[in-house]
Amino acid sequence: MKWWRTTVSTLAIAVSVSNIPSTINVDQEFSADINLDCTTCGTSYLRGVFFYPETSYDYLGFTLNNGNEWINLSSSNCGSYYKIESGGFEGKLNFKFDAEKPTGPYYFRILRYTPSCGSPSNDNKSNSIATSVIGPPPTPTPTFAPTPTPTPTPAPTPTPRPSPTPTPTPRPTPTPKSSPTPTPKPTPTPTPTPTPKPTSVPVSSFEPLPSNTPIPSPQILSSSAERPATNWWAIILTILGGIVFIASVGLIIREYVHPPPD
């Protein structure tokens, strides 16, 4: 580490810096000894800067001001730097490198500004001290591209499907039930009434009629008297049997023509 203390001017104003680390990490805070010799100066603003090469005026770096704020503003805003009310100053101030800048060799110095914030003259610039800034290269700030809004895909219109036509289930043809054929009742045969046979009278028993006895004329029997008596019960039973038979046949025909529903 080198100690530098150089007087910029032999006039009434002299600014010097010393005790700068030869190697500074990119995110390191460090302090340096500052001396401002100016008994007749009014308000002054001090700023520590990094630059490269030595002839460059592209200054960068942060200075901790009186309000404990890290300031990295341009010279037009010099009122935010470390303020000295009047006269000179001798003491330590804190500084740090701008981590967004590339690392490498740099120079460091102190600049004094007046309230007008004009560019410092050579009398208001301290000596330059060489140092090296090390550390990882700055990470570039990612640029966020706007996410395109997805276009909604229209939902496909469903194709109507034809409803299946129900196939009728064939019903089995009902088997006609056979009704039992009524057994016809036997028609009772009428029992013939036996015709009474004439009683034969023996000849010897006939007695001659007297001549004055009238002979009875023969009587002719009617047809009703000749036929035997009608058996009405047999006729009635026959008629009833016929009616039952006809009714049974009609029921059988009805079963075939109009079968009962299942």
Helices and strands as residue ranges (DSSP letters): E 14-18, E 23-25, E 29-37, E 44-51, E 62-64, E 70-71, G 75-80, E 82-84, E 89-96, E 104-113, G 122-124, E 129-134, G 203-205, H 223-226, H 232-257
